[in-house]
Amino acid sequence: MPRPIITSQLDSTVLRLFPAGGTTTPKDWLELAESARTYADANIYLSAHSAVELRNLKDSATAAQRLSATSLHTSSCRIVASPLSAQARGLAQTIGSKVRESAAESLLIGVDGGEGSIACQQLDVCVQVAEDSPEVQISTSQEVICTTVDQAPDAVSEIADSIEVAHDAVLSDATLPTTPLPIGWLADHMPEGRVELGVGLFEGVMSADIAELVGRMEVPVTITPWKGLIFHDLAEGDADVVVRVLAPRGLIFDVNSPFL
């Protein structure tokens, strides 16, 4: 099973986690909040390509052991997915369980749900899926493979074993999509009466108190490649409450905000 990655940056010890496809559970956020307070500087940092960091660690070994019990460390490398595509997120999780621990931290795998926001990233491996189709296309700089959803995780794992990563472990921020970031009231793809909420964070930083609030909402949350969050499948009334509670605490629900 992958372990959280601990590195030193300037005067700070950093613990970095790669949730495959950015997928998290409410319990993950409660554990992050408590770990940030106890072992770090009481903040959670979202970094490039859906990674999560604790910084200024005081006890990195204990923090790593505690967070190993969460789903935040489901991949040994970066695996991003279209945040509004359940199929893409699910496939990213399965790929994360197949890719070996020996995969380079800097390896970047993407699962695009058809809208192009992931395919435009500087990916080492691009997996493209289509709604209501079992067909999958896997692309690298060397080859293109056509396969199925069921066979794709093993195929990507084999590629990850042999591919030569061309960039450093510290990657720049994710490429912005040509379409608007998934922030705000996201209902076009949802059944009537249901909505998903996209949230932005100034510089990708969230306090432990906010993380605890997120965990206590008890809804699935995806970390986007652009240092934001998606709250999934909310009733419209519940979504309105979330906005009224979290917006005054600094979370951004306006895609045109100057603080993004």
JOPEZI-V829670 format. One record per residue. N is the residue number from 0. SS is DSSP state (@ for helix, = for strand, . for the rest). PHI is phi in whole degrees, -180 to 180 (NA if undefined). NEAR is the number of other C-alpha atoms within 10 Angstrom. Layout:
# JOPEZI-V829670
n=N ss=SS phi=PHI near=NEAR
n=N ss=SS phi=PHI near=NEAR
This chain:
# JOPEZI-V829670
n=0 ss=. phi=NA near=11
n=1 ss=. phi=-61 near=19
n=2 ss=. phi=-111 near=19
n=3 ss=. phi=-55 near=26
n=4 ss== phi=-99 near=17
n=5 ss== phi=-113 near=18
n=6 ss== phi=-135 near=13
n=7 ss== phi=-111 near=12
n=8 ss== phi=-129 near=10
n=9 ss=. phi=53 near=7
n=10 ss=. phi=-100 near=8
n=11 ss== phi=-118 near=14
n=12 ss== phi=-94 near=18
n=13 ss== phi=-119 near=21
n=14 ss== phi=-107 near=22
n=15 ss== phi=-121 near=22
n=16 ss== phi=-125 near=29
n=17 ss== phi=-121 near=29
n=18 ss=. phi=-70 near=28
n=19 ss=@ phi=-61 near=34
n=20 ss=@ phi=70 near=34
n=21 ss=@ phi=74 near=28
n=22 ss== phi=-78 near=26
n=23 ss== phi=-136 near=21
n=24 ss=. phi=-118 near=17
n=25 ss=@ phi=-56 near=18
n=26 ss=@ phi=-61 near=18
n=27 ss=@ phi=-56 near=20
n=28 ss=@ phi=-71 near=24
n=29 ss=@ phi=-66 near=20
n=30 ss=@ phi=-68 near=21
n=31 ss=@ phi=-61 near=26
n=32 ss=@ phi=-60 near=26
n=33 ss=@ phi=-67 near=17
n=34 ss=@ phi=-67 near=24
n=35 ss=@ phi=-63 near=25
n=36 ss=@ phi=-69 near=17
n=37 ss=@ phi=-82 near=15
n=38 ss=@ phi=-115 near=19
n=39 ss=. phi=-133 near=23
n=40 ss=. phi=-101 near=16
n=41 ss=. phi=71 near=21
n=42 ss== phi=-127 near=22
n=43 ss== phi=-115 near=25
n=44 ss== phi=-116 near=19
n=45 ss== phi=-89 near=25
n=46 ss== phi=-118 near=25
n=47 ss=@ phi=-57 near=20
n=48 ss=@ phi=61 near=30
n=49 ss=@ phi=67 near=26
n=50 ss== phi=-81 near=26
n=51 ss== phi=-124 near=23
n=52 ss== phi=-131 near=20
n=53 ss== phi=-111 near=28
n=54 ss=. phi=-123 near=24
n=55 ss=. phi=55 near=19
n=56 ss=. phi=-69 near=21
n=57 ss=. phi=-100 near=15
n=58 ss=. phi=-146 near=13
n=59 ss=@ phi=-66 near=21
n=60 ss=@ phi=-64 near=13
n=61 ss=@ phi=-69 near=13
n=62 ss=@ phi=-62 near=22
n=63 ss=@ phi=-63 near=21
n=64 ss=@ phi=-64 near=12
n=65 ss=@ phi=-66 near=14
n=66 ss=@ phi=-77 near=19
n=67 ss=. phi=-65 near=17
n=68 ss=. phi=-84 near=12
n=69 ss=. phi=-102 near=17
n=70 ss=@ phi=-90 near=17
n=71 ss=@ phi=-77 near=26
n=72 ss=@ phi=-113 near=25
n=73 ss=. phi=-75 near=30
n=74 ss=. phi=-143 near=29
n=75 ss=. phi=-90 near=26
n=76 ss=. phi=-139 near=28
n=77 ss== phi=-85 near=27
n=78 ss== phi=-127 near=30
n=79 ss== phi=-107 near=33
n=80 ss== phi=-148 near=35
n=81 ss=. phi=-59 near=25
n=82 ss=. phi=-69 near=28
n=83 ss=. phi=-99 near=21
n=84 ss=. phi=-107 near=19
n=85 ss=@ phi=-62 near=15
n=86 ss=@ phi=-65 near=19
n=87 ss=@ phi=-66 near=25
n=88 ss=@ phi=-65 near=25
n=89 ss=@ phi=-64 near=16
n=90 ss=@ phi=-66 near=24
n=91 ss=@ phi=-61 near=29
n=92 ss=@ phi=-64 near=21
n=93 ss=@ phi=-65 near=18
n=94 ss=@ phi=-60 near=24
n=95 ss=@ phi=-58 near=28
n=96 ss=@ phi=-76 near=19
n=97 ss=@ phi=-97 near=18
n=98 ss=. phi=-67 near=24
n=99 ss=. phi=-74 near=18
n=100 ss=. phi=-62 near=16
n=101 ss=. phi=-74 near=11
n=102 ss=. phi=-61 near=18
n=103 ss=. phi=-64 near=18
n=104 ss=. phi=-55 near=17
n=105 ss=. phi=-80 near=17
n=106 ss=. phi=-60 near=22
n=107 ss== phi=-120 near=22
n=108 ss== phi=-111 near=29
n=109 ss== phi=-128 near=30
n=110 ss== phi=-118 near=32
n=111 ss== phi=-100 near=28
n=112 ss=. phi=-84 near=24
n=113 ss=. phi=117 near=16
n=114 ss=. phi=-93 near=17
n=115 ss=. phi=92 near=15
n=116 ss=. phi=-70 near=23
n=117 ss=. phi=-94 near=27
n=118 ss=. phi=-60 near=23
n=119 ss=. phi=-82 near=16
n=120 ss=. phi=-74 near=21
n=121 ss=. phi=-83 near=16
n=122 ss=. phi=-85 near=21
n=123 ss=. phi=-81 near=21
n=124 ss== phi=-136 near=24
n=125 ss== phi=-114 near=26
n=126 ss== phi=-109 near=29
n=127 ss== phi=-114 near=23
n=128 ss== phi=-117 near=23
n=129 ss=. phi=-130 near=17
n=130 ss=. phi=-59 near=12
n=131 ss=. phi=62 near=7
n=132 ss=. phi=-139 near=9
n=133 ss=. phi=-83 near=12
n=134 ss== phi=-81 near=16
n=135 ss== phi=-135 near=19
n=136 ss== phi=-114 near=18
n=137 ss== phi=-114 near=21
n=138 ss== phi=-122 near=19
n=139 ss=. phi=-130 near=15
n=140 ss=. phi=-69 near=10
n=141 ss=. phi=-106 near=8
n=142 ss=. phi=-158 near=8
n=143 ss== phi=-128 near=13
n=144 ss== phi=-120 near=14
n=145 ss== phi=-105 near=13
n=146 ss== phi=-149 near=14
n=147 ss== phi=-118 near=16
n=148 ss=@ phi=-58 near=18
n=149 ss=@ phi=-67 near=13
n=150 ss=@ phi=-90 near=13
n=151 ss=@ phi=-61 near=21
n=152 ss=@ phi=-58 near=21
n=153 ss=@ phi=-66 near=15
n=154 ss=@ phi=-64 near=17
n=155 ss=@ phi=-67 near=21
n=156 ss=@ phi=-61 near=17
n=157 ss=@ phi=-64 near=14
n=158 ss=@ phi=-64 near=16
n=159 ss=@ phi=-60 near=23
n=160 ss=@ phi=-69 near=14
n=161 ss=@ phi=-113 near=9
n=162 ss=. phi=-73 near=16
n=163 ss=. phi=-100 near=11
n=164 ss=. phi=-78 near=16
n=165 ss=. phi=-96 near=9
n=166 ss=. phi=-124 near=12
n=167 ss=. phi=-79 near=11
n=168 ss=. phi=-65 near=13
n=169 ss=. phi=-88 near=9
n=170 ss=. phi=-96 near=14
n=171 ss=. phi=-73 near=11
n=172 ss=. phi=-59 near=13
n=173 ss=. phi=-63 near=19
n=174 ss=. phi=-66 near=16
n=175 ss=. phi=-72 near=14
n=176 ss=. phi=-72 near=16
n=177 ss=. phi=-74 near=10
n=178 ss=. phi=-86 near=9
n=179 ss=. phi=-60 near=10
n=180 ss=. phi=-59 near=19
n=181 ss=. phi=-76 near=23
n=182 ss=. phi=-132 near=19
n=183 ss== phi=106 near=19
n=184 ss== phi=-84 near=18
n=185 ss== phi=-113 near=18
n=186 ss=. phi=-124 near=16
n=187 ss=. phi=-59 near=10
n=188 ss=. phi=-96 near=11
n=189 ss=. phi=-107 near=14
n=190 ss=. phi=-62 near=9
n=191 ss=. phi=-59 near=10
n=192 ss=. phi=90 near=11
n=193 ss== phi=-115 near=18
n=194 ss== phi=-150 near=24
n=195 ss== phi=-116 near=24
n=196 ss== phi=-110 near=23
n=197 ss== phi=-99 near=27
n=198 ss== phi=-125 near=25
n=199 ss== phi=-105 near=26
n=200 ss=. phi=-126 near=19
n=201 ss=@ phi=-64 near=15
n=202 ss=@ phi=57 near=14
n=203 ss=@ phi=72 near=17
n=204 ss== phi=-107 near=17
n=205 ss== phi=-134 near=19
n=206 ss== phi=-74 near=16
n=207 ss=@ phi=-61 near=22
n=208 ss=@ phi=-63 near=18
n=209 ss=@ phi=-67 near=19
n=210 ss=@ phi=-60 near=22
n=211 ss=@ phi=-66 near=19
n=212 ss=@ phi=-60 near=17
n=213 ss=@ phi=-59 near=23
n=214 ss=@ phi=-64 near=22
n=215 ss=@ phi=-77 near=13
n=216 ss=. phi=-69 near=13
n=217 ss=. phi=57 near=13
n=218 ss=. phi=-127 near=17
n=219 ss=. phi=-63 near=17
n=220 ss== phi=-130 near=25
n=221 ss== phi=-111 near=25
n=222 ss== phi=-87 near=27
n=223 ss=. phi=-80 near=29
n=224 ss=. phi=-66 near=28
n=225 ss=. phi=-108 near=24
n=226 ss=. phi=64 near=24
n=227 ss== phi=-122 near=26
n=228 ss== phi=-129 near=25
n=229 ss== phi=-122 near=24
n=230 ss== phi=-93 near=22
n=231 ss== phi=-96 near=21
n=232 ss== phi=52 near=20
n=233 ss== phi=-102 near=19
n=234 ss== phi=-65 near=13
n=235 ss=@ phi=-58 near=17
n=236 ss=@ phi=-64 near=11
n=237 ss=@ phi=-67 near=14
n=238 ss=@ phi=-63 near=19
n=239 ss=@ phi=-63 near=14
n=240 ss=@ phi=-64 near=10
n=241 ss=@ phi=-58 near=17
n=242 ss=@ phi=-63 near=18
n=243 ss=@ phi=-67 near=11
n=244 ss=@ phi=-81 near=13
n=245 ss=@ phi=-91 near=16
n=246 ss=@ phi=-60 near=13
n=247 ss=@ phi=-67 near=9
n=248 ss=@ phi=-96 near=13
n=249 ss=. phi=101 near=14
n=250 ss=. phi=-77 near=20
n=251 ss== phi=-106 near=23
n=252 ss=. phi=-113 near=19
n=253 ss=. phi=-112 near=18
n=254 ss=. phi=-64 near=17
n=255 ss=. phi=-97 near=12
n=256 ss=. phi=-63 near=10
n=257 ss=. phi=-70 near=8
n=258 ss=. phi=-91 near=12
n=259 ss=. phi=-83 near=16
